[in-house]
Amino acid sequence: MKRPTSGTSAADGDGSIESWLTSHSFDAGGRGLLRIGSVVDDWRVVAFLGSGLSAEVYRVINVRFGREGALKLLVDGSRGLKARFETEANAIRFLTLRALPRFMGAGHWNGSQYYVMEYLQPLPDPMPRREVPKFMNRVAKAVQMLHEAGFVHRDLKPGNLLVRLNGEPVLIDLGLIKRHGSASDSHVVRHGRDISIIDGKPVGVGTLDYAAPEQLLKGESSVQSDIFAMGKILRALYEGHPPRCVKPIIRRATRELPEDRYASANDFAAAIRHRNVPKLAVVALLSLLGFAISLYPTFKPKLVAAADKFVNGQRPHVEPVLKRPNEQDAAYLARILPVAERGSAEAQTCVAEAYFYGRGVATNRVEAVRWYTLAANGGYAPAQASLGLCAFRGWGCRKNVDEAVKWYTLAAEQGDLSAMNNLAFCHLHGIGVERDEAKGFNWALEAAQRGSAPAQTLVAECYLDGRGVEQDVERAETWLYRAARLGNNRAKMLLNTH
């Protein structure tokens, strides 16, 4: 699988906003304006590397000193692209940070501007999974260096990262670089925000798959905007399937509100370095296990007795209940039914769902409720949430909203997201409980922050209507944007409506 290197434009669904502007102004095809072997001042062209945005890039050799570089030639200076090219050249020339490419020269060729930077290597594609944490730790340090110099990048993505021969990452494509909290001097700025006007519609800066919501919706950016992008890059380098210990880091880095993300790139790097601290506990446990094995002959009779109790069903909730690959529904039900009968709440819930949805057995919602009740009484939150929904709708049992709220509350207090969302709805509308819009909003907000798209939409509606919270259309749009990205159809509809 190829790692994504660019996102989808907020304007037309193909490339970044700058790519959209470029595609309407010149052909960024595979052939460059410079020929192989031609000399531009002291630089001989040895290879065409590619084109995009407003420029073409060539691999070059200095004819006097033999140094290798990458020459970037401006081929379209319209629509503010010349200003962005000059911004990038000046950033490399004057910032002189190790996080940025080394500046090697600049000039004009046939009236077009160019600059030369050090030649860098592309990232391995795909990057070995074991190398990702170390690499992203170094990327975060490079971004921190840029932030400490007073700038934010605003277009971080895998395609804008290259490496030196020693593996050190370098940030490239600096056309959108900007000082902290400053207003750009671009002609597309409106009211101090960076907004491009495309087809008469305002569109923020950045690449959709990596830019933070505040960039795309309002044209605003901060240190936390770059941190959002780093979270997305971390996920992309794992090809969309990060290990469990990395998922919390990505979730925090990509939270919708900037203040909820890591405070700095250094904090992001520290989180990556400390992601495997629990493994120390595993090492300690293995050491203890080795010690226990050495004592096995002494305690063998007791261990055998304990094993007998386990076989006789005196230790529930431990048998695996996940469905096996290619396992038929009926066979799966037959396998887990004895596990459920021995008291496994997880297995009981799976049996309930089989009866509820008719998987491997005839649909029987009354029987489903019976199994849900067994698991719910055992304290299993998913079963409590499902049983609450059955009571709320009258599925397989008598409709009882008071009973539904009771189960929703128990499940929500254990962190079940669907229960939180449903409980929020009940409090907002006074269904089965005294109406309390503030409490309803807080339940929805907690579920939304943990990634529930329906709850994110509910939070947005609260902000739109001023229910349980002060009306704030901009925050509503932010939450709707997040829910829509997760595929929530109601959020998409509300975005189109508002």
C-alpha positions as CSV (number, residue, x, y, z in Angstrom):
1,M,0.0,0.0,0.0
2,K,1.3,3.4,-0.9
3,R,1.5,5.9,1.9
4,P,-0.6,9.0,1.1
5,T,1.4,12.1,0.5
6,S,-1.3,14.6,-0.1
7,G,-4.8,15.2,0.8
8,T,-8.1,16.2,-0.8
9,S,-8.8,19.8,-1.5
10,A,-11.6,21.5,0.3
11,A,-12.4,23.0,-3.1
12,D,-12.7,20.2,-5.5
13,G,-11.5,16.9,-3.9
14,D,-8.2,16.6,-5.6
15,G,-5.0,17.8,-4.0
16,S,-4.2,20.7,-1.8
17,I,-5.6,24.2,-2.4
18,E,-2.3,25.2,-3.9
19,S,-2.5,22.2,-6.2
20,W,-5.9,23.4,-7.3
21,L,-4.6,26.8,-8.1
22,T,-1.7,25.2,-10.0
23,S,-3.9,22.9,-12.0
24,H,-5.7,25.9,-13.4
25,S,-2.6,27.7,-14.5
26,F,0.0,25.3,-16.0
27,D,0.6,21.7,-16.9
28,A,2.6,20.0,-14.2
29,G,3.4,17.1,-16.4
30,G,6.4,14.8,-16.4
31,R,8.8,17.0,-18.5
32,G,10.5,20.0,-17.1
33,L,11.5,23.2,-18.8
34,L,15.2,22.5,-18.3
35,R,17.0,19.9,-20.3
36,I,19.4,17.3,-18.9
37,G,22.9,18.6,-19.2
38,S,22.0,22.2,-19.4
39,V,23.8,24.6,-17.0
40,V,22.0,27.3,-15.0
41,D,24.7,29.6,-13.7
42,D,27.1,27.1,-11.9
43,W,24.6,24.3,-11.7
44,R,24.4,21.4,-14.3
45,V,21.1,19.6,-14.5
46,V,21.5,15.9,-14.1
47,A,17.8,14.7,-13.5
48,F,14.3,16.0,-13.5
49,L,12.8,15.2,-10.1
50,G,9.2,16.4,-10.6
51,S,6.8,19.3,-10.5
52,G,3.9,20.5,-8.4
53,L,2.3,23.6,-7.0
54,S,4.1,26.4,-8.8
55,A,7.6,25.0,-9.5
56,E,9.7,22.3,-11.0
57,V,12.5,20.5,-9.2
58,Y,15.8,19.2,-10.6
59,R,18.8,17.4,-9.3
60,V,21.9,19.4,-10.1
61,I,25.7,19.4,-9.6
62,N,27.8,22.5,-9.1
63,V,30.3,22.6,-12.0
64,R,32.9,24.4,-9.9
65,F,32.9,22.5,-6.6
66,G,31.1,19.2,-7.5
67,R,28.5,19.7,-4.7
68,E,25.1,18.1,-5.3
69,G,21.8,20.1,-4.8
70,A,18.2,20.3,-5.7
71,L,17.2,23.3,-7.9
72,K,13.6,24.6,-7.6
73,L,12.5,26.7,-10.6
74,L,9.4,28.9,-10.4
75,V,7.2,28.3,-13.5
76,D,4.0,30.0,-12.4
77,G,4.0,33.1,-10.3
78,S,0.3,33.9,-10.6
79,R,-2.4,34.0,-7.9
80,G,0.1,34.7,-5.1
81,L,2.2,31.7,-5.9
82,K,5.3,33.8,-6.6
83,A,5.0,35.3,-3.1
84,R,4.8,31.8,-1.6
85,F,7.9,30.7,-3.6
86,E,9.8,33.7,-2.3
87,T,8.7,33.0,1.2
88,E,10.0,29.5,1.0
89,A,13.4,30.6,-0.5
90,N,13.8,33.3,2.2
91,A,12.9,30.9,5.0
92,I,15.6,28.5,3.9
93,R,18.1,31.3,3.3
94,F,17.7,33.2,6.5
95,L,16.4,30.8,9.2
96,T,19.4,28.4,8.8
97,L,17.8,25.7,11.0
98,R,18.9,22.1,10.8
99,A,15.2,21.3,10.5
100,L,15.2,23.0,7.1
101,P,17.1,22.3,3.9
102,R,20.5,24.0,3.6
103,F,20.5,27.0,1.2
104,M,23.0,26.8,-1.6
105,G,22.2,29.6,-4.0
106,A,19.6,31.5,-5.9
107,G,19.2,33.4,-9.2
108,H,17.1,33.8,-12.4
109,W,16.9,31.7,-15.5
110,N,15.1,33.2,-18.6
111,G,13.3,35.6,-16.2
112,S,12.2,32.9,-13.8
113,Q,13.4,32.7,-10.2
114,Y,15.1,29.7,-8.8
115,Y,16.9,28.6,-5.7
116,V,19.1,25.7,-4.9
117,M,19.0,23.7,-1.6
118,E,20.8,20.6,-0.5
119,Y,19.8,17.3,-2.2
120,L,17.7,15.1,0.2
121,Q,16.4,11.6,0.1
122,P,12.7,10.6,0.1
123,L,11.2,8.6,2.9
124,P,11.2,4.8,2.6
125,D,7.8,3.7,1.3
126,P,6.5,2.0,3.2
127,M,8.6,2.8,6.3
128,P,9.4,-0.2,8.5
129,R,7.0,-0.1,11.4
130,R,9.7,-0.5,14.0
131,E,11.4,2.7,12.6
132,V,8.3,4.9,12.7
133,P,8.5,6.0,16.4
134,K,12.1,6.9,16.2
135,F,11.6,8.8,13.0
136,M,8.5,10.7,14.3
137,N,10.4,11.6,17.5
138,R,13.0,13.3,15.3
139,V,10.3,15.0,13.2
140,A,8.8,16.4,16.3
141,K,12.2,17.8,17.4
142,A,12.6,19.4,14.0
143,V,9.1,21.0,14.2
144,Q,9.9,22.2,17.8
145,M,13.0,23.8,16.4
146,L,10.9,25.7,13.8
147,H,8.4,26.7,16.5
148,E,11.1,28.0,18.8
149,A,12.3,30.1,15.9
150,G,8.9,31.7,15.9
151,F,7.2,30.0,13.0
152,V,4.6,27.4,12.1
153,H,4.8,25.3,9.0
154,R,1.1,24.9,8.2
155,D,1.5,22.2,5.6
156,L,3.1,19.3,7.3
157,K,2.5,15.9,5.6
158,P,4.5,12.9,4.6
159,G,5.2,14.4,1.2
160,N,6.8,17.4,2.8
161,L,9.3,15.4,4.8
162,L,12.7,14.3,3.4
163,V,15.8,12.9,5.1
164,R,19.5,13.4,5.0
165,L,21.8,10.4,4.5
166,N,22.1,10.0,8.3
167,G,18.3,9.6,8.5
168,E,17.7,13.1,10.0
169,P,14.3,14.5,8.8
170,V,14.0,17.8,7.0
171,L,10.9,20.0,6.6
172,I,10.4,21.1,3.0
173,D,7.8,23.1,1.0
174,L,7.8,26.2,3.2
175,G,5.5,28.4,1.1
176,L,2.9,28.5,3.8
177,I,5.3,29.2,6.7
178,K,4.1,31.9,9.0
179,R,5.1,33.7,12.2
180,H,3.1,32.7,15.4
181,G,-0.1,34.8,15.6
182,S,0.8,37.0,12.6
183,A,-1.4,38.0,9.7
184,S,-0.2,37.0,6.3
185,D,0.4,39.7,3.7
186,S,-1.1,37.6,1.0
187,H,-3.8,39.2,-1.2
188,V,-6.2,36.4,-0.3
189,V,-6.3,37.3,3.4
190,R,-9.7,38.4,4.7
191,H,-10.0,39.9,8.2
192,G,-6.6,38.6,9.3
193,R,-7.3,35.0,8.3
194,D,-5.7,33.1,5.5
195,I,-8.6,32.3,3.3
196,S,-8.4,31.4,-0.4
197,I,-11.4,32.3,-2.5
198,I,-12.1,29.5,-5.0
199,D,-15.2,29.5,-7.2
200,G,-16.6,32.2,-5.0
201,K,-16.3,30.1,-1.8
202,P,-13.9,30.7,1.1
203,V,-11.4,27.9,1.6
204,G,-8.7,27.8,4.3
205,V,-5.0,26.9,3.8
206,G,-3.4,23.4,4.0
207,T,-4.0,19.9,2.8
208,L,-7.3,18.5,3.8
209,D,-6.1,15.1,5.1
210,Y,-3.5,16.8,7.3
211,A,-4.6,20.4,8.0
212,A,-6.2,21.1,11.3
213,P,-9.9,22.1,11.2
214,E,-9.2,25.7,12.3
215,Q,-7.0,26.1,9.2
216,L,-9.5,24.7,6.7
217,L,-12.6,26.3,8.3
218,K,-11.3,29.7,9.5
219,G,-7.8,30.1,8.0
220,E,-6.3,30.3,11.5
221,S,-3.2,28.4,12.6
222,S,-1.0,27.9,15.7
223,V,1.6,25.5,17.1
224,Q,-1.3,23.1,17.7
225,S,-2.1,23.1,14.0
226,D,1.3,21.6,13.2
227,I,0.8,19.1,16.1
228,F,-2.5,18.0,14.5
229,A,-0.7,17.4,11.3
230,M,2.0,15.3,13.1
231,G,-0.7,13.1,14.6
232,K,-2.0,12.5,11.1
233,I,1.5,11.8,9.7
234,L,2.1,9.3,12.5
235,R,-1.0,7.4,11.5
236,A,-0.1,7.6,7.8
237,L,3.3,6.2,8.4
238,Y,1.7,3.1,10.0
239,E,-0.5,2.9,6.8
240,G,-3.6,3.6,8.8
241,H,-3.1,0.8,11.3
242,P,-1.0,2.1,14.3
243,P,-0.3,-0.2,17.3
244,R,-2.5,0.1,20.3
245,C,0.1,2.0,22.3
246,V,0.3,4.7,19.6
247,K,-3.5,5.2,19.2
248,P,-3.9,7.5,22.3
249,I,-1.1,9.7,21.1
250,I,-2.8,10.1,17.7
251,R,-6.2,10.8,19.3
252,R,-4.8,13.5,21.5
253,A,-2.7,15.1,18.8
254,T,-5.7,15.3,16.4
255,R,-8.4,16.5,18.8
256,E,-10.7,19.0,17.2
257,L,-10.0,21.9,19.6
258,P,-6.4,23.2,19.6
259,E,-6.3,23.6,23.4
260,D,-7.1,19.8,23.8
261,R,-3.9,18.8,21.8
262,Y,-0.4,18.5,23.1
263,A,1.0,21.9,24.2
264,S,4.2,21.6,22.2
265,A,6.0,19.4,19.7
266,N,8.3,18.4,22.5
267,D,5.3,17.1,24.5
268,F,4.3,15.1,21.4
269,A,7.8,13.6,21.1
270,A,7.8,12.7,24.8
271,A,4.6,10.9,24.4
272,I,6.1,8.8,21.6
273,R,9.2,8.0,23.6
274,H,7.2,6.9,26.6
275,R,4.6,4.9,24.7
276,N,6.1,1.5,25.6
277,V,6.7,2.1,29.3
278,P,4.1,-0.6,30.2
279,K,6.5,-3.1,28.6
280,L,8.7,-2.7,31.6
281,A,5.9,-4.3,33.6
282,V,5.9,-7.2,31.2
283,V,9.6,-7.7,31.6
284,A,9.1,-7.8,35.4
285,L,6.2,-10.2,35.0
286,L,8.3,-12.5,32.9
287,S,11.0,-12.4,35.6
288,L,8.5,-13.4,38.2
289,L,7.2,-16.1,36.0
290,G,10.7,-17.5,35.6
291,F,11.0,-17.5,39.4
292,A,7.7,-19.2,39.8
293,I,8.6,-21.9,37.3
294,S,11.7,-22.7,39.4
295,L,9.4,-23.3,42.3
296,Y,7.0,-25.4,40.3
297,P,7.9,-28.8,41.8
298,T,7.1,-27.5,45.3
299,F,3.7,-26.1,44.4
300,K,2.7,-28.6,41.7
301,P,-0.2,-30.1,43.7
302,K,-1.8,-26.7,44.3
303,L,-1.4,-25.7,40.7
304,V,-3.0,-28.9,39.4
305,A,-6.0,-28.3,41.8
306,A,-6.4,-24.7,40.5
307,A,-6.3,-26.0,36.9
308,D,-9.0,-28.5,37.7
309,K,-11.2,-25.7,39.0
310,F,-10.7,-23.8,35.8
311,V,-11.6,-26.8,33.6
312,N,-14.8,-27.3,35.7
313,G,-16.0,-23.9,34.9
314,Q,-15.3,-22.1,38.1
315,R,-13.4,-19.3,36.4
316,P,-15.8,-17.5,33.9
317,H,-15.1,-14.5,31.6
318,V,-11.8,-15.8,30.3
319,E,-12.7,-17.9,27.2
320,P,-12.1,-16.2,23.8
321,V,-15.4,-15.3,22.1
322,L,-14.2,-13.5,19.0
323,K,-15.5,-14.9,15.7
324,R,-12.8,-16.8,13.8
325,P,-12.0,-16.0,10.2
326,N,-14.5,-17.6,7.8
327,E,-16.5,-19.1,10.7
328,Q,-20.2,-19.4,9.9
329,D,-22.7,-17.7,12.1
330,A,-24.4,-20.9,13.2
331,A,-21.1,-22.6,14.1
332,Y,-19.9,-19.5,15.9
333,L,-23.1,-19.4,18.0
334,A,-22.8,-23.1,18.8
335,R,-19.2,-22.5,20.0
336,I,-19.8,-19.6,22.3
337,L,-23.2,-20.7,23.7
338,P,-21.6,-23.0,26.3
339,V,-19.2,-20.1,27.2
340,A,-22.1,-17.8,27.7
341,E,-23.9,-20.4,29.8
342,R,-20.8,-20.6,32.1
343,G,-21.2,-16.9,32.8
344,S,-19.0,-15.0,30.4
345,A,-20.7,-11.6,30.0
346,E,-19.0,-10.9,26.7
347,A,-20.2,-14.3,25.3
348,Q,-23.7,-13.6,26.7
349,T,-23.7,-10.3,24.8
350,C,-22.6,-12.0,21.6
351,V,-25.4,-14.6,21.9
352,A,-27.9,-11.7,22.5
353,E,-26.7,-10.0,19.3
354,A,-27.1,-13.3,17.4
355,Y,-30.7,-13.5,18.5
356,F,-31.3,-9.8,18.0
357,Y,-30.0,-9.7,14.4
358,G,-30.8,-13.3,13.4
359,R,-27.2,-14.4,12.9
360,G,-27.0,-18.2,12.8
361,V,-30.5,-18.5,14.5
362,A,-34.0,-17.2,13.9
363,T,-34.5,-13.6,15.1
364,N,-35.9,-13.6,18.6
365,R,-35.7,-10.2,20.4
366,V,-37.2,-11.6,23.6
367,E,-34.4,-14.1,23.9
368,A,-31.9,-11.4,23.0
369,V,-33.2,-9.3,25.9
370,R,-32.8,-12.3,28.2
371,W,-29.2,-12.7,27.3
372,Y,-28.6,-8.9,27.4
373,T,-30.1,-8.9,30.9
374,L,-27.7,-11.6,32.1
375,A,-24.7,-9.8,30.9
376,A,-26.0,-6.4,32.1
377,N,-26.6,-7.7,35.6
378,G,-23.0,-8.9,35.5
379,G,-21.8,-5.3,35.0
380,Y,-20.9,-5.5,31.3
381,A,-21.3,-2.0,29.8
382,P,-22.0,-2.9,26.2
383,A,-24.8,-5.2,27.3
384,Q,-26.2,-2.4,29.6
385,A,-26.2,0.1,26.7
386,S,-28.0,-2.4,24.4
387,L,-30.5,-3.3,27.0
388,G,-31.2,0.4,27.6
389,L,-31.9,0.8,23.9
390,C,-34.3,-2.2,23.9
391,A,-36.2,-0.7,26.9
392,F,-36.2,2.7,25.2
393,R,-37.6,1.3,21.9
394,G,-39.7,-1.6,23.3
395,W,-37.7,-4.2,21.4
396,G,-38.2,-7.6,23.0
397,C,-39.6,-6.1,26.2
398,R,-42.1,-3.6,27.4
399,K,-41.2,0.0,26.6
400,N,-39.9,1.7,29.7
401,V,-37.9,4.9,29.4
402,D,-37.1,5.0,33.1
403,E,-35.5,1.6,32.9
404,A,-33.7,2.7,29.7
405,V,-32.2,5.7,31.5
406,K,-31.1,3.4,34.4
407,W,-29.1,1.2,32.1
408,Y,-27.8,4.1,30.0
409,T,-26.5,5.7,33.2
410,L,-24.7,2.5,34.4
411,A,-23.1,2.0,31.0
412,A,-22.2,5.6,30.5
413,E,-20.4,5.7,33.9
414,Q,-18.2,2.9,32.6
415,G,-17.4,4.9,29.5
416,D,-19.7,3.3,26.9
417,L,-19.9,5.9,24.1
418,S,-23.3,4.9,22.7
419,A,-24.8,5.0,26.2
420,M,-23.2,8.5,26.8
421,N,-24.8,9.8,23.6
422,N,-28.2,8.3,24.4
423,L,-28.1,9.5,28.0
424,A,-27.2,13.0,26.7
425,F,-30.3,12.9,24.5
426,C,-32.5,11.9,27.4
427,H,-31.3,14.8,29.6
428,L,-31.5,17.3,26.8
429,H,-35.2,16.4,26.1
430,G,-36.3,15.4,29.6
431,I,-37.1,11.8,28.5
432,G,-37.1,9.4,31.5
433,V,-35.3,11.9,33.6
434,E,-35.7,15.6,34.6
435,R,-34.7,17.9,31.8
436,D,-31.2,19.2,32.4
437,E,-29.6,20.6,29.2
438,A,-26.3,21.4,30.8
439,K,-25.9,17.8,32.0
440,G,-27.0,16.5,28.6
441,F,-24.4,18.6,26.9
442,N,-21.6,17.5,29.2
443,W,-22.4,13.8,28.5
444,A,-22.5,14.4,24.8
445,L,-19.2,16.4,25.0
446,E,-17.4,13.6,26.8
447,A,-18.5,11.1,24.2
448,A,-17.6,13.5,21.4
449,Q,-14.1,14.0,22.7
450,R,-13.6,10.3,22.8
451,G,-14.4,10.0,19.2
452,S,-18.2,9.3,18.9
453,A,-19.4,10.8,15.6
454,P,-23.1,10.9,16.7
455,A,-22.1,12.6,19.9
456,Q,-20.0,15.1,18.0
457,T,-23.1,15.9,15.9
458,L,-25.2,16.3,19.0
459,V,-22.6,18.6,20.6
460,A,-22.7,20.7,17.4
461,E,-26.5,21.0,17.5
462,C,-26.2,22.1,21.1
463,Y,-23.8,24.9,20.1
464,L,-26.1,25.8,17.2
465,D,-29.2,26.0,19.3
466,G,-27.6,27.2,22.6
467,R,-28.8,24.1,24.5
468,G,-26.8,23.5,27.7
469,V,-24.1,25.8,26.4
470,E,-23.7,29.3,25.0
471,Q,-24.5,29.5,21.3
472,D,-21.3,29.3,19.2
473,V,-21.7,28.7,15.5
474,E,-17.9,28.4,14.9
475,R,-17.6,25.7,17.5
476,A,-20.6,24.0,16.0
477,E,-19.0,24.0,12.6
478,T,-15.8,22.5,14.0
479,W,-17.6,19.6,15.6
480,L,-19.8,19.0,12.5
481,Y,-16.6,19.0,10.4
482,R,-15.1,16.3,12.6
483,A,-18.3,14.2,12.6
484,A,-18.6,14.5,8.8
485,R,-15.0,13.3,8.4
486,L,-16.0,10.2,10.3
487,G,-18.9,9.6,7.9
488,N,-21.9,10.9,10.0
489,N,-24.6,11.7,7.5
490,R,-26.5,14.0,9.8
491,A,-23.4,16.1,10.3
492,K,-23.0,16.3,6.5
493,M,-26.6,17.4,6.1
494,L,-26.2,20.1,8.8
495,L,-23.0,21.4,7.2
496,N,-24.8,21.8,3.9
497,T,-27.8,23.4,5.6
498,H,-25.8,25.9,7.6
